[in-house]
């Protein structure tokens, strides 16, 4: 027994008849300390009682003296095979345990996701939440759905979702389940009161300052754990509506979470048609912006707004197809518009979609002779190339040519190949790069010389166009000269 404790052997051969303690008793005690050891009994006793005791002690084999070397070697070979099998099984078990530990967060998140995505009554919801939270007395009181948008065109580097998830776990993990689904952060609070709301609001504001983001969060109180899926759905819908309408802060669920499902369109359709037929596109856009503002006050869900906008657009395009554009062009305009609408993430994007449609339709109403339009654009291009450093506006050039801004914008894009603002910006950036490459001017000086009032905005536009900031371009030029 002392030798077994000292050397931790894999194989032990014991006689039965020994002083102080017989081999079967020793085998039993060794087995208690060294459960994986392979024990053989080698004895001259062939009595059934001894063999029976050996079986109960879980010995590997009961060998009788005298034993031939080949028989002993065969027994040992079997023992070696058994030991190797145990090692392999143990390694497999360890790997399996490691894999289970690695996959546990993913499995837990999947189970939670499946629970929340179903808004039907689930009697086992509370038990599952207690298992996930690792708190026997956990009972959901409120559920929060959080997302954000960046405040600048140059957001911080990736990993924002992971940082928010980690910080949420640190701040709220003791009394909340914290997880994330794609770009959405979800928290299920064990209790909810005024103090908890203040703590959460403070944390949301801290994230906004720290990461230059705007946070939108929808919260729903949980009355019955078995119906938490419906509460999550309401919180998510509130958050999605807030994100679409660019609403900031904590949005608490109320009875108007869905808003109106049917949005009245006849009045806005009539107003838009009248303004466009009168060639007043800006008034049409103003009416449309007011329509969106009214929808925002009603807390309309984005999908209902999308449906209303598509209905309005189809009506407008249909009217133009009757008198001005061909059916083929009308179908192409409809298809492109619906594609753009389905890709919108905010009310600003949706507004731009319909404004672009208004411009497209208005561009088909009336035109100058082809050569007159080309000559007007040619003059405008030459004027821009010469006066790019001045405060040039679309309205100024249109006035010089005795045209409406809408019409001038259309013919400029048609004959110049790009929009007025894009063309002016590209000319300014081209001239700015030439000036920077001379090494004679600072970035601020160049910005003013090419017509930019704000040097930081100039730097942002320059970097987006050339994939390099003006300061880096100037620095690389200095290094090259050295």
C-alpha positions in Angstrom: 0.0 0.0 0.0 2.9 2.4 0.8 4.5 1.6 -2.6 1.2 2.2 -4.4 0.9 5.6 -2.7 4.5 6.4 -3.5 4.8 5.4 -7.2 1.1 5.7 -8.3 1.6 2.5 -10.5 -0.8 1.6 -13.4 -0.3 -2.1 -12.7 -0.3 -3.9 -9.4 0.2 -7.7 -8.8 -0.8 -8.9 -5.4 -0.5 -12.3 -3.6 -3.3 -13.2 -1.2 -1.4 -14.9 1.6 0.7 -12.1 3.1 1.5 -10.9 6.7 -0.5 -8.1 8.5 -3.1 -8.0 5.7 -4.1 -10.4 2.9 -3.9 -9.3 -0.7 -7.7 -9.0 -1.2 -8.0 -6.6 1.7 -5.0 -4.6 0.4 -6.6 -4.5 -3.1 -9.8 -3.1 -1.6 -8.0 -0.3 0.2 -5.7 0.4 -2.8 -8.7 0.6 -5.0 -10.3 3.2 -2.8 -7.2 5.5 -3.2 -6.2 4.6 -6.8 -9.4 4.0 -8.7 -7.8 3.7 -12.1 -5.0 1.3 -11.1 -5.2 -2.2 -12.8 -4.9 -4.8 -10.0 -4.0 -8.5 -10.6 -4.3 -11.3 -8.0 -1.6 -13.9 -8.4 -2.1 -16.8 -5.9 -2.0 -20.5 -5.4 -5.6 -20.4 -3.9 -8.2 -21.4 -6.3 -11.1 -21.4 -4.0 -14.3 -19.8 -5.3 -14.6 -17.6 -2.2 -11.3 -15.8 -3.0 -12.2 -15.4 -6.6 -15.6 -14.0 -5.7 -14.0 -11.4 -3.4 -11.5 -10.5 -6.1 -14.4 -9.8 -8.5 -16.1 -7.6 -5.9 -12.8 -5.6 -5.5 -12.8 -5.1 -9.3 -9.5 -6.7 -10.0 -8.4 -7.1 -13.6 -7.6 -10.8 -13.5 -7.3 -13.7 -11.0 -4.2 -15.6 -11.9 -3.2 -18.9 -10.4 0.3 -20.2 -9.5 2.3 -21.6 -11.0 1.9 -19.2 -14.0 3.7 -19.5 -17.3 5.6 -16.4 -18.6 3.5 -16.3 -21.7 0.3 -16.3 -19.7 1.5 -13.5 -17.6 2.7 -11.5 -20.6 -0.8 -12.0 -22.2 -2.5 -10.7 -19.1 -0.2 -7.7 -19.1 -0.9 -7.0 -22.8 -4.6 -7.0 -22.0 -4.0 -4.6 -19.1 -1.9 -2.3 -21.3 -4.7 -2.2 -23.8 -7.2 -1.4 -21.0 -4.9 1.3 -19.6 -4.6 2.9 -23.0 -8.3 2.7 -23.6 -8.8 4.5 -20.2 -6.4 7.2 -21.2 -8.0 7.8 -24.5 -11.5 7.9 -22.9 -10.3 10.3 -20.3 -8.7 12.6 -22.9 -11.9 12.5 -25.0 -13.9 13.3 -21.9 -11.6 16.2 -21.1 -11.9 17.5 -24.6 -15.7 17.1 -24.5 -15.8 19.0 -21.2 -13.7 21.8 -22.6 -15.8 22.0 -25.7 -19.0 22.1 -23.6 -17.5 24.9 -21.5 -16.6 26.7 -24.7 -20.0 26.3 -26.3 -22.0 27.0 -23.2 -22.3 30.8 -23.8 -23.4 30.2 -27.4 -25.9 27.5 -26.3 -27.2 29.7 -23.5 -27.7 32.7 -25.9 -29.5 30.5 -28.4 -31.9 29.1 -25.8 -32.5 32.7 -24.6 -33.1 33.9 -28.2 -35.6 31.0 -28.9 -37.4 32.0 -25.7 -37.7 35.6 -26.6 -38.6 35.3 -30.2 -41.7 33.3 -29.3 -44.5 35.5 -27.9 -46.7 32.5 -27.0 -47.2 31.5 -23.3 -44.2 29.5 -22.1 -44.7 27.9 -18.6 -41.0 26.9 -18.5 -39.7 30.4 -19.1 -39.0 31.3 -15.5 -37.1 28.1 -14.8 -35.0 28.7 -17.9 -34.3 32.3 -17.0 -33.2 31.2 -13.5 -30.9 28.6 -15.0 -29.4 31.2 -17.4 -29.0 33.8 -14.7 -27.6 31.2 -12.2 -29.9 32.8 -9.6 -32.5 30.5 -8.0 -34.8 33.5 -7.1 -34.4 35.4 -10.4 -37.7 36.8 -11.6 -37.8 39.1 -14.7 -39.3 42.6 -14.0 -38.3 44.5 -17.1 -36.7 43.8 -20.5 -34.6 46.3 -22.5 -33.7 46.4 -26.2 -30.8 48.8 -27.1 -29.2 49.9 -30.3 -27.3 53.1 -31.4 -26.0 55.1 -34.3 -22.8 57.0 -34.7 -22.8 60.8 -34.4 -19.9 61.4 -36.8 -18.9 60.2 -40.3 -15.8 58.7 -38.8 -17.0 56.3 -36.1 -14.7 54.6 -33.7 -13.0 51.4 -34.7 -15.0 48.1 -34.6 -15.9 46.1 -31.6 -18.4 48.6 -30.2 -21.0 45.8 -29.7 -18.5 43.8 -27.7 -17.5 46.8 -25.5 -21.1 47.7 -24.7 -21.9 44.0 -23.9 -18.9 43.8 -21.6 -19.6 47.0 -19.8 -23.3 46.1 -19.5 -22.4 42.8 -17.9 -20.0 44.6 -15.5 -22.6 47.3 -14.4 -25.8 45.2 -14.5 -24.8 41.5 -14.5 -25.5 41.0 -10.8 -29.2 41.6 -11.2 -29.8 41.2 -14.9 -29.3 38.8 -17.8 -27.2 40.6 -20.4 -26.8 39.3 -24.0 -26.7 40.6 -27.6 -28.4 39.6 -30.8 -26.5 40.9 -33.9 -26.4 44.7 -33.4 -28.9 44.7 -30.5 -28.1 44.7 -26.8 -30.7 42.9 -24.6 -31.0 43.1 -20.8 -33.5 41.4 -18.6 -33.7 43.0 -15.1 -34.5 41.1 -11.9 -36.1 44.1 -10.4 -37.1 47.5 -11.8 -37.8 50.8 -9.9 -37.0 54.5 -10.1 -33.5 54.1 -8.8 -32.7 51.3 -11.4 -34.0 53.5 -14.2 -31.8 56.4 -13.1 -28.8 54.2 -13.0 -29.6 52.9 -16.5 -30.2 56.3 -17.9 -26.9 57.6 -16.5 -25.1 54.6 -18.1 -26.7 55.3 -21.5 -25.7 58.9 -21.3 -22.1 57.9 -20.3 -21.9 55.6 -23.4 -23.1 58.4 -25.6 -20.4 60.8 -24.3 -17.7 58.1 -24.2 -18.2 56.6 -27.7 -19.7 59.6 -29.6 -22.9 57.6 -30.3 -26.6 58.2 -29.9 -28.5 55.4 -28.0 -32.1 54.4 -28.5 -33.6 51.9 -26.1 -37.0 50.4 -25.8 -38.1 49.0 -22.4 -41.1 46.9 -21.5 -42.2 45.8 -18.0 -42.7 42.1 -17.5 -46.0 41.1 -15.8 -45.8 37.4 -16.3 -42.5 35.5 -17.0 -44.3 33.0 -19.2 -45.2 35.8 -21.6 -41.8 37.5 -21.7 -41.5 36.8 -25.4 -44.3 39.3 -26.1 -42.8 41.8 -23.7 -39.5 41.5 -25.6 -41.3 42.0 -28.9 -42.8 45.2 -27.7 -39.5 46.5 -26.4 -37.8 45.7 -29.7 -40.6 47.3 -31.7 -40.3 50.4 -29.6 -36.6 50.5 -30.1 -36.8 49.9 -33.8 -39.4 52.7 -34.2 -37.2 55.0 -32.1 -34.1 54.1 -34.2 -36.0 54.8 -37.5 -37.3 58.1 -36.2 -33.9 59.0 -34.7 -35.3 59.2 -31.2 -32.8 59.3 -28.4 -32.8 57.8 -24.9 -35.0 55.4 -23.0 -38.4 54.8 -24.6 -40.8 53.1 -22.2 -43.6 51.0 -23.7 -47.1 52.4 -23.7 -50.4 51.4 -25.3 -49.5 53.1 -28.6 -46.4 50.9 -29.3 -47.8 49.8 -32.6 -49.2 53.1 -33.7 -51.7 53.3 -36.6 -51.3 50.4 -39.1 -53.2 52.2 -41.9 -51.8 55.6 -42.8 -54.0 58.0 -44.8 -52.4 58.8 -48.1 -55.0 60.5 -50.3 -54.4 64.0 -49.1 -50.6 63.9 -49.5 -50.9 62.2 -52.9 -53.1 65.0 -54.1 -50.8 67.7 -52.8 -47.7 66.2 -54.3 -49.3 65.8 -57.7 -50.5 69.4 -57.7 -47.1 70.8 -56.8 -45.3 68.7 -59.3 -47.6 69.6 -62.1 -47.1 73.2 -61.2 -43.3 72.6 -61.3 -42.9 73.4 -57.6 -40.8 70.4 -56.4 -39.5 72.2 -53.3 -43.1 72.8 -52.1 -43.8 69.1 -52.8 -40.8 68.1 -50.6 -41.9 70.4 -47.8 -45.4 68.8 -47.8 -43.8 65.4 -47.7 -41.5 66.3 -44.8 -44.6 67.5 -42.8 -46.3 64.2 -43.6 -43.3 62.3 -42.1 -43.4 64.7 -39.1 -47.0 63.8 -38.4 -46.3 60.1 -38.7 -43.5 60.5 -36.2 -45.9 62.1 -33.7 -48.2 59.0 -34.1 -45.3 56.6 -33.3 -45.9 54.8 -36.5 -43.9 51.6 -37.0 -41.3 51.7 -39.9 -43.0 49.0 -41.9 -46.3 50.9 -42.0 -44.5 54.1 -43.1 -42.7 52.2 -45.8 -45.9 50.7 -47.1 -47.5 54.2 -47.2 -44.5 55.8 -49.0 -44.5 53.0 -51.6 -48.2 53.6 -52.1 -47.7 57.3 -52.6 -44.8 56.7 -55.0 -46.8 54.3 -57.1 -49.6 56.8 -57.4 -47.3 59.6 -58.5 -45.4 57.4 -61.0 -48.8 56.1 -62.3 -50.0 59.7 -63.0 -46.8 60.6 -64.8 -47.0 57.4 -66.9 -50.3 58.6 -68.2 -49.0 61.8 -69.8 -45.2 62.2 -69.6 -43.1 59.0 -69.3 -43.4 55.6 -70.9 -44.6 52.5 -69.1 -41.2 51.0 -69.3 -39.6 54.0 -67.6 -42.4 54.1 -65.0 -41.8 50.4 -64.1 -38.0 51.0 -63.8 -38.6 54.0 -61.6 -40.9 52.0 -59.4 -38.5 49.1 -59.1 -35.6 51.4 -58.2 -37.6 53.3 -55.7 -38.9 50.2 -53.8 -35.3 48.8 -53.7 -34.1 52.1 -52.1 -37.0 52.2 -49.6 -36.3 48.7 -48.4 -32.7 49.7 -47.7 -33.5 52.7 -45.6 -32.5 52.6 -42.0 -33.9 55.9 -40.8 -36.5 58.5 -41.6 -33.8 60.7 -43.1 -33.0 58.0 -45.7 -36.7 57.6 -46.4 -37.1 61.3 -46.9 -34.2 61.4 -49.3 -35.8 58.5 -51.3 -39.0 60.4 -52.0 -37.2 63.6 -52.6 -35.0 61.9 -55.2 -38.2 60.5 -56.8 -39.7 63.9 -56.9 -36.6 65.2 -58.7 -36.7 62.3 -61.1 -40.3 62.9 -62.0 -40.0 66.7 -62.2 -37.0 66.3 -64.6 -39.3 64.8 -67.2 -41.6 67.9 -67.3 -40.6 70.4 -70.0 -37.1 71.0 -71.3 -35.0 73.3 -73.4 -33.8 72.4 -76.9 -30.9 69.9 -76.7 -28.3 72.4 -77.9 -29.5 75.1 -75.5 -29.2 72.8 -72.5 -25.7 71.7 -73.6 -24.5 75.3 -74.0 -25.9 76.3 -70.6 -24.0 73.5 -68.9 -20.8 74.2 -70.8 -20.9 77.8 -69.6 -21.6 76.7 -66.0 -18.7 74.2 -66.0 -16.3 76.9 -67.3 -17.6 79.3 -64.7 -17.1 76.8 -61.9 -13.6 75.9 -63.0 -12.7 79.6 -62.8 -14.6 80.6 -59.7 -14.5 77.4 -57.6 -12.9 79.4 -54.7 -16.0 81.6 -54.4 -19.2 80.8 -52.4 -21.0 79.3 -55.4 -24.5 78.0 -55.0 -26.8 76.2 -57.4 -29.4 79.0 -57.1 -26.8 81.6 -58.2 -25.8 79.8 -61.4 -29.5 79.0 -62.2 -30.3 82.6 -61.8 -27.5 83.7 -64.2 -28.9 81.3 -66.8 -32.6 82.3 -66.2 -33.5 78.8 -65.1 -35.2 77.2 -62.2 -32.8 75.5 -59.8 -34.5 72.2 -60.4 -34.3 72.3 -64.1 -30.6 73.5 -64.0 -29.8 70.7 -61.6 -31.2 68.1 -64.0 -29.6 69.4 -67.2 -26.2 69.9 -65.4 -26.2 66.3 -64.2 -27.3 65.1 -67.6 -24.6 66.9 -69.6 -21.8 67.1 -67.0 -22.1 63.5 -66.0 -22.6 64.2 -62.3 -24.5 66.5 -60.0 -23.7 70.1 -59.4 -22.6 69.7 -55.8 -20.4 66.7 -56.6 -18.8 68.4 -59.6 -18.0 71.5 -57.5 -16.6 69.5 -54.7 -14.5 67.4 -57.0 -13.0 70.5 -58.7 -12.2 72.0 -55.3 -10.6 68.8 -54.1 -8.5 68.5 -57.2 -7.3 72.1 -56.9 -6.6 71.5 -53.2 -4.5 68.5 -53.9 -2.4 70.4 -56.4 -1.9 73.2 -53.9 -0.9 70.8 -51.1 1.6 69.1 -53.4 3.4 72.4 -53.9 4.3 72.4 -50.2 3.7 76.1 -49.9 0.5 76.2 -47.9 -1.0 74.7 -44.7 -4.2 72.6 -44.7 -6.2 75.5 -43.3 -4.9 77.9 -46.0 -5.7 75.4 -48.8 -9.2 74.9 -47.4 -10.0 78.6 -47.5 -8.3 79.0 -51.0 -10.5 76.4 -52.6 -13.8 77.6 -51.0 -14.2 75.6 -47.8 -15.2 77.6 -44.8 -14.6 74.8 -42.3 -11.1 73.2 -42.4 -12.2 70.1 -40.4 -15.0 69.5 -42.9 -12.6 70.0 -45.7 -10.2 67.4 -44.2 -13.1 64.9 -43.8 -14.3 65.3 -47.4 -10.7 65.2 -48.7 -9.9 62.0 -46.9 -13.2 60.3 -48.0 -12.3 61.2 -51.7 -8.6 60.4 -51.7 -8.5 57.8 -48.9 -5.8 60.0 -47.3 -6.1 63.1 -45.1 -4.6 66.4 -46.4 -2.3 66.6 -43.4 -0.9 63.1 -44.1 -0.4 64.1 -47.8 1.5 67.2 -46.7 3.6 65.2 -44.2 4.5 62.5 -46.8 5.5 65.3 -49.2 7.8 66.8 -46.5 9.4 63.4 -45.7 10.0 62.7 -49.4 11.7 66.1 -49.8 14.0 65.4 -46.8 
